[in-house]
């Protein structure tokens, strides 16, 4: 049986030598640079509904057209 997520869990991760804080909460997931408050956030509803994939595909499409 899984444990219910009822409070914020914070973990430090390192990406390309830069430290980030990943916060997992009942509302969603947020990743911020260590020492900063603002970051990228996505709700569980967006993840479950596929909106996260749609945003990633759109970003990839925009990046590809900018390179041309």
C-alpha positions in Angstrom: 0.0 0.0 0.0 1.3 3.5 -0.9 1.6 6.3 1.5 -0.7 9.2 1.0 0.9 12.5 0.0 -0.3 15.0 2.5 2.6 17.4 2.9 5.4 18.9 0.9 8.5 16.7 0.3 11.6 18.6 -0.8 14.7 17.0 -2.3 17.9 18.5 -3.7 18.9 17.4 -7.2 21.8 18.4 -9.4 21.4 19.1 -13.2 24.5 20.0 -15.2 26.4 21.0 -12.0 23.6 23.4 -10.8 21.7 22.6 -7.6 17.8 22.6 -7.7 15.1 21.9 -5.1 12.3 19.6 -6.2 9.2 20.0 -4.2 6.4 17.4 -4.4 3.1 18.4 -2.8 -0.5 17.4 -3.0 -1.0 20.2 -5.5 1.8 19.2 -7.9 5.5 19.4 -8.6 7.8 22.5 -8.4 11.4 22.8 -9.4 13.5 25.9 -8.3 17.1 26.9 -8.4 18.6 26.4 -4.9 18.4 29.7 -3.0 15.5 31.1 -5.2 11.7 31.1 -4.7 10.3 31.2 -8.2 10.5 28.2 -10.4 8.7 25.9 -12.8 5.5 24.4 -11.4 3.0 21.9 -12.8 -0.2 20.6 -11.2 -1.2 16.9 -11.0 -4.2 17.7 -13.1 -2.0 19.0 -15.9 0.2 15.9 -15.7 -2.7 13.4 -15.6 -4.6 15.3 -18.3 -1.6 15.2 -20.7 -1.2 18.9 -20.7 2.5 18.5 -19.7 3.2 16.5 -22.8 1.4 19.0 -25.0 3.5 21.8 -23.5 6.7 19.9 -24.1 5.7 19.1 -27.7 4.8 22.8 -28.3 8.2 23.9 -26.9 10.1 21.5 -29.0 8.2 22.7 -32.1 8.9 26.3 -31.3 12.6 25.6 -30.7 12.8 23.7 -34.0 11.3 26.5 -36.0 13.5 29.1 -34.4 16.6 27.1 -35.4 15.6 27.3 -39.1 
